[in-house]
Amino acid sequence: MHVRTWTGNVTKLVSDPQKKNLFLQRLDEEEHGKPSAEEDDHIQDKDIVECLENGVHFWTDFSKVHYHPQSLYELKGLWMDAQEFDNYGIGRDIFSEALRGEEINDRLRFFVEECDQIQGIQFIVDDSGGFSSVAAEFLENIADEYTNTPVLLYAARGPGPGTTNKNALGRKDSISKALHDAVSFSRLSSFSKLIVPIGLPFLSRSKASTFLCIEDSKAYHCSAVYAAALHSISLPFRMESIGSATDSHYVAGAIDVNGIVQMLAGQARQNMVAILDVAMPAPCLTGEQNKQSVQRGLHSLTPEIAEDVEDFRAIESTTVHGIHHSGGNPASISEVQDSIFASYESALTRPMFSHLSVALCPLPIPLPFPSIFSNLVRERGELLDSPIYGSQSRGSLDVHSIPMAARLRSSNAILPYIETRLGNLRRFGIEKGAPGSEVLRSWGFEKDELQDMGEELSRMVMALDPREESSDSD
């Protein structure tokens, strides 16, 4: 029986699928056993590099990883793009709606059950928008289900219009942005054992980009630096504990997630907010470029920190890999250790405790890696005194690997970051007549909950404030 329920016009909207770029087309060719001729390969590689530099819109444009079917989960039915998904309130309740939370938990459970022993969970979230609240609810479930499993959270963000163009924001948007940052940090930190904020407003202008050519407008560029730093700092988690003298020639200083969390956040000061520093590429051990030690070549990727502060209670964990001598020969594990320890001994100030992990393997630079190295970086990451003629930036066709150094540190240099969020929460959300109180109510926050957030942030500040520490010691 035919039933007509609509008599009006029918409009059909069809969007064309995203066309695969040259890099993804090459991967398809390789997967189906259609390699090109060697000469064509070279030409195609150059074309691929140019295509990626000018045409990356999504992370899938440059990913060559084969993902497990359980690894990816799409938030369907939101009817908005990533730019509109831009504040904490807009992401609230999305995790719990339509069985999404249970489906996501099941995917995590699948991988946890595959582990012989879970050492901890590394969690990366773009905390600049609605995914922050989605992550907070997910983390709350993780804390309930895996009570004794530490969570190491990296709160990462790109420059974005809200950071790079603050002056262009209206007062209402500025208040909303400030409250988002405060609420996001408070909620995410409450379900983590250690949180590491990552993402500079202008990475290209930072000391971390001394030997890099970064375009801040390209997430493709910025994410490569942050990903390289996270790869390096997490390398000790993937090292096996050394049992033989032979193996120790290749790696040293293995530590698991729980170990790093206890080291940085479990000491007397109980500071759970760490700073991430990187040297990319790291300097060699000898020669002109080593006028400064590896440690002094490390610069922060964490925003809003105090520079050149003295903290005698600082704790740090450093990972160095792929370091070589000025002549290009790899430095041994013991040579790197001796150099780092000698730098600590000669330093005017040194941390209260430090841990060092070393590996011989450098960071490989595969084809989809962006062309972000300056013309002072050679094929294996050696640093030159004078630039290479005829090139401004160099990529995977010119630089095949680089030595890296990365460091996580617990220091009172993070105080400005926490104090800013505490101050904004009080000024715009808690105080009587606060201009952002309606915004917070629309996000679902009651006054008692905001008071609890303020008290927790205040405790973080008190734990790190040198004035509080000196009064305690008195």
Disulfide bonds with the S-S distance in Angstrom:
none
